[in-house]
Amino acid sequence: MEGAPRWKIPESVLVVIHTPALEVLLIERADTPGFWQSVTGSKDSEDEPLVLTAAREVFEETGFDCRAGTPLAAGLRDWGLTNLYDIYPRYLARYAPGVTRNTEHLFGLRVPEAAAPLLSPREHTAWRWLPWREAADACFSPSNAEAILLLPQFAA
C-alpha cells in the first residue's frame, strides 16, 4: 500500500563488540547525548535472519564488516539469549499502534583490536573503548549493561 507508514519491527539485535582483552566498544546516540550503548537495531523484514540483522547493523553503525565471507565474520556469535522489554515512550511512535514491547537478541562480535569505528552521524556522535565492567557501568540501557556483564562467559 503506497503511502502507508513503515513501522519498525519489534524484534532487534544487540551486538556487544569486544576485543580479546574484553575491551568493549560503546557508541553515543545522536538523538540522546550522554546515552552510551552497544550496536543495536531492528530487523528490516520479518523474515530477515537475525545473524544478517546483526551484521548489517554492525556495518551501518560502525563500518566494521562482519558479513559472511569477511575476516570478521568468524567473530560474530549468537549468544542464544533474548530480552523482552518495554519500548521507551520516546520511541513508541516508530512502531505500529499498540506495539509496546520489543524482543532483543544478543550477539557478540570479537574483533582483533580496539579500532576506530566509522560512525553514521545521524545515529551516533562519539565512541570509546572501555574495559568490560566500565562499559557496563556506562550504558544507559539495563539490558545492554547486563549483556556486557555476560561477556566473560561468552568470550571464552
C-alpha positions in Angstrom: 0.0 0.0 0.0 1.6 3.2 -1.1 1.9 6.0 1.5 1.4 3.6 4.4 3.8 4.1 7.3 6.7 1.7 7.5 6.7 0.7 11.1 9.7 -0.7 12.9 9.6 -4.4 13.6 9.7 -5.0 17.3 12.4 -7.6 17.0 16.0 -6.4 17.3 19.6 -7.3 17.9 22.1 -6.0 20.4 25.8 -6.7 19.4 28.5 -6.4 22.1 31.7 -5.6 20.1 34.8 -6.6 22.1 38.5 -7.3 21.8 40.2 -10.5 23.1 41.2 -8.4 26.2 37.4 -7.7 26.8 37.5 -4.1 25.9 34.0 -3.1 24.7 33.1 -0.5 22.1 30.4 1.9 23.2 28.8 4.5 20.9 26.9 7.6 21.9 23.4 8.1 20.5 22.9 11.3 18.4 19.3 11.7 19.4 20.1 11.4 23.2 23.5 12.8 24.1 25.0 11.0 27.1 23.3 7.7 26.2 26.1 5.2 25.5 25.3 1.8 24.0 26.4 -1.2 22.0 25.3 -1.6 18.4 21.5 -2.2 18.3 18.9 -2.3 15.5 15.7 -3.8 14.3 15.1 -6.4 11.6 14.4 -4.8 8.1 11.9 -7.5 7.3 10.0 -10.2 9.3 12.0 -12.9 7.5 15.5 -11.4 7.8 17.7 -13.9 9.7 19.0 -12.4 12.9 22.6 -13.0 12.0 22.1 -10.9 8.9 20.4 -8.2 11.0 23.4 -8.2 13.4 26.0 -8.0 10.6 24.0 -5.3 8.8 23.6 -3.2 12.0 27.3 -3.5 12.9 28.3 -2.4 9.4 25.8 0.5 9.3 26.7 1.8 12.8 30.5 1.2 12.9 31.8 0.4 9.4 33.1 -3.0 10.8 32.3 -5.6 8.2 31.4 -9.0 9.7 29.1 -10.1 6.9 29.6 -13.7 5.6 32.9 -14.1 3.8 34.7 -11.3 5.6 37.6 -11.8 8.0 35.4 -10.6 11.0 32.5 -13.0 10.2 34.0 -15.8 12.4 33.9 -13.4 15.4 30.1 -12.8 15.2 28.3 -15.2 17.6 24.7 -15.5 18.5 24.6 -15.9 22.3 21.2 -17.6 22.2 19.7 -15.1 24.7 16.8 -12.7 24.4 15.5 -9.8 26.3 11.9 -8.7 26.2 11.4 -5.1 27.3 9.0 -2.2 27.1 9.9 0.2 24.3 11.0 3.6 25.7 8.0 6.0 25.4 10.0 8.4 23.3 10.4 5.7 20.5 6.9 4.3 20.5 5.8 6.4 17.5 8.2 4.4 15.4 6.2 1.2 15.9 2.7 0.3 14.8 -0.2 1.4 17.1 -0.5 -0.9 20.1 3.1 -2.2 19.9 4.8 -1.6 23.3 7.3 -4.4 23.7 10.5 -5.4 21.8 12.3 -8.7 21.7 16.1 -8.2 21.6 18.5 -11.0 20.6 22.1 -10.9 22.0 25.2 -11.3 19.9 28.9 -10.7 20.4 31.5 -9.7 17.9 35.1 -10.3 18.7 37.5 -8.0 16.8 41.3 -8.4 16.9 41.9 -4.9 18.3 40.3 -1.7 19.5 40.0 0.1 16.1 38.3 3.4 15.4 34.7 2.9 14.0 33.2 4.8 11.2 30.1 6.3 12.8 26.9 7.3 11.0 26.5 10.9 12.3 22.7 10.7 12.1 22.8 7.8 14.6 25.9 8.2 16.8 28.3 11.1 17.6 31.1 9.6 19.6 32.7 6.3 20.5 35.0 4.8 23.1 36.6 1.5 24.1 36.3 0.6 27.8 37.2 -2.4 29.9 34.0 -4.5 30.1 33.0 -3.6 33.7 33.4 0.1 33.0 31.5 -0.3 29.7 28.6 -2.0 31.6 28.5 0.9 34.1 28.5 3.5 31.3 25.4 2.0 29.4 22.1 3.8 29.8 20.2 0.6 29.0 19.9 -2.0 31.7 19.7 -4.8 29.2 22.8 -3.6 27.4 24.7 -3.4 30.7 23.6 -7.0 31.6 24.7 -8.2 28.2 28.2 -6.7 28.7 28.4 -8.3 32.2 27.9 -11.7 30.5 30.8 -11.1 28.1 33.4 -13.1 30.0 31.4 -16.3 29.8 30.7 -15.9 26.1 34.1 -14.7 25.1 35.9 -17.8 26.5 
